[in-house]
């Protein structure tokens, strides 16, 4: 059904009070920003999962740790590869020189991997707070625009001294439009935040599991050399 003249979305925007217009613009920009973050996170998490799958395939293929480290140590690594390189770098540094420092090597390796996991977690979680903030604040910002639009409608009634629907309808329509924009920004942000938060948690748990397994492998080698 074609919109009534004066009640299209563009008309509602231009007819709204300047305060309601600012609310609408802010909500639209927030929605665009959230969708940009959503697309970026979909690509980042998908890429991270593929990198972990490829690394695990190579790591458990039987290739020696030295060969794998030689392949990876000069690259920019993330997720499990970053854990492996950080642990192997500490391993090699501890065995350099005439007096290897292996007394507390296991603790240092564990600490290095913990720091790397924290860094990778922060990288995956970056900008998720924006989604959470928009998801919680956008409905209230839209409600503020709604309240202001209704106030404008009541002022129009008082000025015209008429309760005719034609006088009240524009203010109510722009008020509901602000509410709709608030929900339009908030709903995808909340859904995306919950989804990405779950995905990041699974990725971090997977890295922690690998760190425990790799720490056990290195601990066995330390005991054998000791």
Buried (B, 14 or more C-beta within 10 A) or exposed (E): EEEEEEBEEEBBBEBBBEBBBEBBEBBBEBBEBBBEBBEEBBEBBEEBBEBBEEBEEBBEEEEEBEEBBEEBBEEEBBBBBBBBBBBBBBBEEBEEEEEEEBEEBBEBBBEBBBEBBEEBBEBBBEBBEBBBBBBEBBBEBBBBBBBBBBBBBEEBBEEEEEEEEEBBBBBBBBBBBBBBBBEBBBBBBBEBBEBBBEBBEEBBEBBBEBBEEBBEEBBEEBEEEE
